[in-house]
């Protein structure tokens, strides 16, 4: 999506209105320049260009000084700027264009139905807003806004495909410097960098100031300078790659949006890929632990229901305890000193120590019964 904004263009028609204001005061261009405080030779030349519409985007100071020297009143200013200020906002213009593109591929009958629905919903919103003048206006998403959001989601997914790959490579290199607990924060910092680089700024100084603020927040969050530099480099490389490949200005076609039913492709985040990589070496063991844990929870829940101990917090305490017992059983066995130490440490803290110890026995028996049913072959060693 191109980074551009709609600016006010001073057309020859607008210049003609300015000329009429000057002539109404019986001022020549040289006299007008003097009234504006421009006494240098040739100061009237920019004013002549302004009236002819040659200067398309003059400074606001120039226009205001011109109107002030002509003695323009509020009604004159309203007549000059009223047509431009009555134009719809830029997002609405883009949304209308996106709706028009989507409607082009639909049959004429469906186009009429959609336009009629959009017109009716807009009128209903305006009526409701007028009836509830004292209340906060409800934020209703119109058809144009929805289409614009859908188009942007496709564009964002297209950008994220490149960015998340670069971020994944950066986080992989920073694996020893950024602990797992701070991985999500580091990825969010890089995404903020990327957001600043892909956003429109009127000057490079404002962009650098935004990047500097993100760097300060990252440093306050505990990230080192080298880590922050690597995260910024990942965002910069992604932006440059999108810019050089032309994907920065890519927009989805109507056929693609309709084929995917308005749902943009899902891009796996860098931290999620890192979590998957971390889980791969022990995936088989995790699967076995998950199966046995599920069987233990079923058995323990049945006992808790029999004793009418179905309170949420009671079950949560027992479930957390079962999680610890399963890990100890896999690592050391149910007859180990570690297992017994965990039972002796936790059972007295529960509501009924005798019942808690009986649950530990039930958990141990259930573990032994289901453990033998699972394969003992280790995927890492092969034996």
N, C-alpha and C positions, 0 to 999 in steps of 0.2 A: 504494500500500500504506500503510495507516494506521500512524502512528507511535504505537504503544501497547505497553505491556508488562503482563504478568500480575503483579499485586501480591497480597499476602496479605490477605485480608479477614477481620476478626474477627467471626464470626457469633454469633448468640445461643447456639448450642451451645458455642462456644469460651468465651463468657462464663460459661456455666453451669459449665464445668470450673474456671474461675478461682474462681467463688463457692464451689465445693466445697472447693478448697484453703484458702480463707480461713476457712470454717466449721470445717474440720478443726483449725485453730489456735484456734478459739473467739474470733475477732476480729470486732469490729464494723467498719463502714466508717471511722468516726472513729478507732478504734484503729489500723486498718491504715494510714490516712493518716499518723498520728503515727509509726508504725514506719518508714514510707518517708521520714520527715523533712519531711513537709508539714504544718506546724503552723498555717498560715493558716486563717481561718474559711472554710468551704465547700470545703476541699481534698478532701473526700471525694466531692464531686459528680461529678468526672470518673471516679472509680473506680466509682461506681454506674452511670454511662453505659457504662463499659467492660464491666461484667458483664452489662448488658442487650443488648449488641451494638449500641448506638447509635453509638459511635465505630468507624467501619469500618476506619480505617487509623491507629491511634495510633502514637506514637513508640516506638522500640525501648527507650529509657530508661524510659519509663513501665511497659512490660510487665516488663522485667527487675527494676525496683525492686519491682513488685507481687510477683513470684515470690520475690524475696529476702526480702521482709517476711513472706511466708507460709511461709518455710522449705522451699521446694520443692527436691527433689533431682533428680539426673540422670534418674531414671526418670519423674518427673513432667513434666519438660521434654520427654522423648521421647514421652510419651503425648499431650502437647499439640500438638507440632509434627510428630510422625511422619506423620499423614495428609497434611499439606501437602507435606512433603519427599519423600514417595513418589510424588507426581505426576510425570509425564514432563516433560522440558524443553520450553520454549516452541517451539523450532523443530520438535520432533517433533509437538507438538500441531497446529501449522500444517501440517506435512507430511501428517499423517493426514487433516486436513480437506480438503487439496487432492486427495489420493488418492481420498477419498470422492466429491468432486465429479466427478472424471474417471470413476470407475467407474459413476456414475449413467447415463452416456450409452451404456454398453456393454451388450451382451446378458448375460443372467444367467449363461450358461455361461462366457463370457469373464471375468466378474467372479470366478467361483469359481476359475478357473485362475490368475488374477493373484494373488488372495489366498493360494492354496495355495503358489504359487511364493515369494511374499514371506515367508510363515511358514516355509517350508523353508529359505530362504536365511538368515533371521535365526537359526534354530536352528543351522544349520551354522557360522555365524560365532561364535556363543556357544561351541559345542563346541571349535572351533579355538582360540579365545582361552583357554579353560580348559586345554587341553592344552599351550599354549605360554605358561605363566604368567610365565616368566622373560624372554620376548622382548617387544619393543615391539609393542603391539597394532596389527594392520594396519588401515588406514583404509578400510573398505569402504562404498561409497555404497549405502544402502538405497533401496528404491523410493520411500519417502516423501521422503528427501533429494533424490532425483533430480527428483521432481515439483516440490518446493519450489524447486529451482534453476531448473527450466524456467520456472515462473511468474515468478520474480524476473527472469530474462533478458528476458521480455516487458515487464515493468514498467520495467526499466532502459532498454530500447530506446525505450519510449514517452517516458520522460523525456529521453533523449539527443536525440531528434528536435528538441525545443525548445532544449535547451542548446547543441547543436553549431551550430545556426543563429545563436544569439546570440554564441557564441564566434567563429564565422567572421566575423561583422560586426565584432567587436572587433579581431580580428587583422588584418582588412583595413584598419582605421583605423590600426593600429600598424605597418603594413608598413614604413614608413621608420625607425621607432624600434627594431624588433626584427629583427635580421638573420635570414636563412634558417637559419643554423646554430643559432640559439637559439629557433626557432619551436616546435619540439616541446616544449622545456622550459617555455616560456611557456604552452602549451596544457595541459600536465600540471599546472601551478600552478593554473590556473583550474578544472580538473577536481577538484583537491583542495578548493578552495573550495566547489564545488558539492556534493561529497560531505559536507562538514561541515554545510552548510545543510540537506541532506535527511536527515541522520542524527538519531536521537533523542538528546537531551541532557537531563539532569535539571534543569539550570539554564541561564539565558542566559549566566552568567559562564563556564561551562565551554565553551560554544560560542565565545564571544569569545576565550578563551584558545587554543583550537584554531586559529581563524583567524589569531591573532597569530603562532603558531608557523609557520604556512605563509608568512606575510608575511616573517618573518625568514629562512626558507630561500630564498625568492625573492630577497630583497635580497643574501644571501650568494652567490647564483648570478649576480649581475650585473644584475638587472632594476632599472630605475629606479622611484621611488615612483609616478610617473604611470602607468607601465605596470602595476604591481601593482594600482593603484586601478582601472584599466580592466578588468583581468581579474576582479577581485572584483565589479565592477559587472555584468559579463556573467553571472556565476554568480548574483548576487542577482536580476537581472531575470528570469532563467530560473526561479528558484525561485518568485518572486512570480507569474509568469505561470501556472505549474503549479498553484500554490495557489489563485489566483482562478478559474481555469477548471475546477477539480475534477479535473484529470488527476493530481494528486499522490496521490489515493486510488484511481486507476483500477486495475483488475485484469482480466486477460484472461478471456474466457469459455472454457468447455470446447470449444465449437465452433471458436473461433479457434485454440486450441492444436492441435486435431486436424486442422484444415484445413491448417495450416502444418507438420504433422508434428513438432511440438515444437521447431521452429527459429524463434527470434525474428527479426524483420526486422533487416537490417543497416543501420546508420546510418553514413554517410560522415563521417569525422572532419574537423575544421576544417583541420588542417594538410595533410591529403590534398587537400582542395578548393583550398587555396592552391597546392599543387604543380601541380595540374591547370591552374589559371589561369595559372601561370607558364609552363607548357609550351605553351599554346595558340598564342601568336604564332609559334612556330617548330616547330609540330607536323609540317608537311610536310617541312621540312628535316631534322628528327630522323628521320622515317620513311625518307628517302633515305639518310641517314647509317647508319641501322641496317641497311638492305638491303645497302649496299656493304660495311659492316663485316663482315657475315655472310659475304659472298663472299670477302673477303680472309682471314678466319679459316679458312675451308674450304681455301683454296689454301695458306696458310702451314702449317696442320696437316698437310696431305699431305706437304709438303717435310720437316717435322720428323719425321714417321713414317718417311720414306724414309731419313733420317740416323739413325734410332733415337734421336732426342732427344725421347722422349715422357714425360720426367719432369715431374711436376706443376709444380715451380718454374720449370723452363725454359719451359714453355708459358705460364705466367703472365707471365713477363717479356716474352715476344714478344707476348702478347695486349695487355698494357698499352702496349707500343710501337706496336702497330697502332692502338689507340685514339687516340694522339697524332698519328700520321701521317694518319689519316682526317680529323681536325679541321683539320690544317694544309692538307691537300689541298683541302678544301672552301673554306677561307678564302683560300688563296694559290695553290694549284695545285701539281702535282708537280714543276714546273720552277723553282719559286721558291727564293730563297735561304733562306727559313725551312725548307723541306723538307730542303735539303742540310745546313743547320746542325743539324737534329735528327738526321739520319743520322750526321754526323760526331761528334756528341756521344754518341750511344748505342751505335753499332756497336762501338767499341773496348772498351766495358765488358761486352759479352756474351762468351760462352765462346769464340766463333770469329768474329773480325772479318770475314774474307772471306765466310763463310757468312751473317753478318748483313747485309752490304752486298748480297749477292745476293738476300736476302729483301726488302730495301728496293726493289730493282729489280722483283722479282716483284709486290710490293704496288703499286708505281706503275703497272705495266702492267695489273694487274687493275683498279685504280681507273679508269684511262683507258678500259678496255674496257666497264666497267659504267656509268660515268658518262654516256656518250652514250645509253644505253638508257633513262635516266630522264628525265621531263619537266623542262624548264628553266624553265617558267612559275612565277613567284614568286607565292604567294598573297597577299602583302602589297601588291605593286605592281601585279599584274595583267598584267605583260608580261615 
